[in-house]
Amino acid sequence: MLVIRSIAAMQRQARQWKRAGKAVGFVPTMGYLHEGHASLMNRARQLVGPKGRVVVSIYVNPTQFGPREDFAKYPRDFARDRRLCARAGVDAIFAPTDAEMYRGRAEGNYSTYVVEEQLSRGMESQTRPEHFRGVTTVVAKLFNIVLPDVAVFGAKDYQQGAIVQRMARDLNFPVRVVVAPTHREADGLAMSSRNKYLTASQRRQAVALWQAILQARQTVKAAKKMVTASQLRQRLLRAIEKQREAKVDYIEFFDPVTLRPRTLVERGTHMALAVYVGKTRLIDNARL
C-alpha cells in the first residue's frame, strides 16, 4: 500500500493507473477511521473491481471547521488508520499537509473557494455557516488530485452527500458520487470519529438520536394522516432532552432530493438531527 504525501505525486500515480486502464475509486476521510469507513472502502472496491485501485485520503480539512469548533483536538492516529486501510485492501493513502493543500493560506494568499448555494442552506449551515464552503472546496481539490472515476461518501452526512453530488454535476466533474448507507453500532448509534469524545455515560445517552428516528418512523407509520413537522419536532425534542446531557441543535424534516423543509411529514420524508451530548455534537438522519 502506497502512502503519498504530495499533490504532484498523487496526480502522477493516478494518471499512471488511468493509462493502464485501471479505474480509480476514492474515499475521502478526515482520519481516525472506524468500521464505517471500512464499509466505504469495501464499497469503492466493489465499484472499481479487483483490477481497479482504491485511494483513501486522510486529511483534517481546516476550512470546514468554525473558529469555535474542534479542529485542534479532532482525533488523529495515522498509524492506526494505516492498519485499517491495509486490512481493507486499500491501494494508496493520500495524506497531505495543510501547506500542501492550501499553499499560501497561512500567509493570507489563498483566496479561491467552491460554494454551493442551494442545498447548503439550513440544517448544518445554521450552526456551521462556513462548513460546506470548506467541504466543497476540499472535495473539488481532492477530485482534481486523485482523479477518481467514482467517489464514495457515507450517508450519515446526508446533506454533505447531496451537496457533493450537486457540485460534481454542476461543475462537470467526471466522477460518479455514491452515497453508501450509514454504518451503525449494535445499539443503533451512527459510527463517528467524534464518538471517541463521549464518556461512558454520554455514550449511553447518545443512543437517543437513533431512538428519536425510530420514534418518528413509528409515528408516521401509525398516523392515519400526515403529521405536522412542528408537533413531531417538539415530541422528539422532549424525548431526546430527557437525557441529562443531551441538547438538541436541530431536528428537520425535508424532501430527500431538494432538501426543502416539509411542514407535513409522511412516509418518504427524510429526517435529520444534530444533538449535543455533553460538548460533543452528533448528527444522524434517516428516511421515514
N, C-alpha and C positions, 0 to 999 in steps of 0.2 A: 504494500500500500504506500502510495506516494504522499508526502507532506509537502505542500507547495506554499511558499510564503509571498512570492511576488506576483503582481498582476501580469507582467510580461511572460513569466514562466508558465502561469496558468493558461494564458491565451495560446502560447506555443504548443502546450500539451493538448489543449482542446482541438486546435487546428490539425495537429498530427493524427489524433483519433478520427477526426472527420475525414481526412484524406484516406485513411484506411477503411472507411466505410462503417465506422462504429458509432452507433447512436449514443448520445450523452444524456444521462438522467441526473437531475440535480436536486438536492435537498438543502435549502438554506437554513441555518440554525444559529443560535447565539451560544451554543455550547451547554455545558452541564447536562449532558444527554441522558435520556432515560428510555424505557422501552417504547414509549410513544414515538420518539424519534426513530427508533429502530424499525418500527412498523412503517414509517415513511420511507426509510431506506429500502426495506423489502418491497414496497410498492414501486419505487423507482426501478428496482431490479426487474420486477415483473414487466414493467413497461418497455424497458430497453432490451430485455432478453439477456441470456448468458454471454453473448458476444459483445454486448454494449458495455458502457462504462458508467459507473455511478460516482458522482462527486458530492461531497458534503462540505459546505462552508461552515466554519466555526469563527464567528465574529460578533462581538458585543457592540452593536452599532450605536455610537453616541448620539447621533442626530434624531433618534426616535425616543430619547429619554428627555423628560422635562427637567427643569433645574432642581425640583424637589423630589425627584424620583431616585430609584436605587441603582443608578449606573455604577457608581464606585464599588458598591457591595454586591453587585449581581454575581452569583456563584460562578466560579471559573475553576476548572480542573482538566487541563488539556490531556494529561497522561491517561486519566480515566476515560475521557471522550475518545481518545485514540484507540483504546482497547475495545470499546463498544463498536466503533466503526469497523475495526478489523474483524470482530466476530460477525458483523452484519455483511461482510463481503464487499465493503466499500473499496473502490479503486484508488481514490485520491481524496485527501482533505485539503481544502484551501483555507489557510489561516493567516490572513494578512494583519498588519498593524494599522492603527489609526492613521499614521503618517503615510502609509502606502495607499490606503483607501481614500483619504481626503487630503491630498497634497496641498499644502498652503493654508489649510483651515486654522491651524494653531496660530498662524501669523495674520489671520484675517483676510487671506487671499483666496478663499474658496467661496464661490457665490452662485453655483448652479444647483437647483433642486427640481424634483419632479413632483407635481401636485395634481391629484385627482380631486375634482371639485363637486362631485355629486354624491357618490356612495360614502364618502368620508365625513358627511355631516352626521351629527348626533352620535349617540352611544359612546364609543371610546373617545371621540373628539370632545365630548362635553368636559371630561376630566383631563384629557391629554391633548390639548389643541394642536400641538406641533407633531404629534406622534406619527400620523400617517404620511406627512411630508417626508419624515425620516425614513419610513418604511419603503415608500415608493421610490425614493431616491436610491437607497442602498440596493433594493432588488433590481432596479434598472441597471445599476452599475454591475451587479453580480451577473445579470444576464449577459451583459457585454463582455464580461471577463471569462465566465465559464462556458459560454456559447452552448447552452443546453438545447436539446430537442424537446425535452419535457422537464418540468419542474413540479415538485410535489410539496404541498403545504398541508398543514393539519387543520381540521375543521373546528378545533377549539377556538381558534381566532377567526370566526366566521366572517366578520366584517373585513378583516385583512385579506382573506382569501378572495372575497368578491372584488375588492379594490384592485388586487394584483391581476386578477383575470381581466378586469376592465382596462387597466393600464396596458397590459400586453396586447389587447385587442385594439385599443385606440392608437397606440404608438407603433403598431405593426411589428412587434417582436415575433420572430419566427419560433415561438416557444408554446408548447401546449401546457397550460397550467392546470394541474389536477389537485383537487382538494379531497384529501383522504379522511375517513372517519376518525373521530376523537377516540383516543385510547384511554381507558379508564382503569382505576384501581378496582379491587373486588367489591368495595362498597359504593362504587359509582363516581367517586371524585375524579375529575379530569386530571390526567397526568400533566404536571407542570414543573419546570425547574424551580419555580418560586415556592413550591410545596415544602422545600427544604427549610424555609424560614419558620414554618409552623412548629409550635411546641406540641407536645403530645395532646394536651387539652384542646388546643386550637385545631389540630388535625381532626379530632373527633367532631368539632363544631363545623368544620369546613364541608362536611357531607350535606349541610343544609342547602347548598347550591343545587346539588343533584336531586335532593328531596323536593325542592321547590319546582323543579322541572317535572318530576313525576306527579306532583300535586296538580300542576297546571294541565298536564295531559289528562289526568283523571277527570278534572273539572270540565274540560272541553268535551271529553268523550261522553260524560254523563249528561251534559246540558241538552235540553230539548230545543234551545235556540242559541244564537251566538251570544257569547259572554262579552260584557263591556270590558275593555282593556283596563280602565281605571279601577273598576271594582276588583278584578283579578289581581292587578298590581298591588293594591292595598292588602288583600288577603295574603299574598305571598310575602310581602314585606313584613307583616306581623309575624308570620310563621318563622321566617329567617331570623328576625331580630329577637326571638325568644332565646336564641343562643347568646350567651353572656357577652362574647367579644365580637359578635357579628354586626356589621353596619352596612346597609345596602347603599351602594353608589347609584345604580340604576337597574331597573327591570323594564325591558322594552319588548313590544310585540310588533312584528313588521312583516311585510311581504318578502319572501325569501329571495326574489330576483331583484327587485328595485330597492329593497331595504327601506321603503317608505313606511312610516308608522301606521299601525292599524288601530282604529278606535273600537272595532269589534273583533273578537277573537274566535276563530273556528279551526277545524281540522285543516292542517296545511299551513297555518300561520306559523311563523318562526318566532322563537323567544330567545332573548339574550339577557344576561345579567352580569353585573360586577358587584362584588361584595368584599369589603374589608373584613378580614378575620384577624383581630389584633391590628398590626400595622401592615399586614400582607394583603395585597389586593389580588383577588382571584376572579377569573371570568369563566363563563360556560355558556352554552347555547344548545338548542335542540329544536327540531321540528315537532310541533304539537299535533 
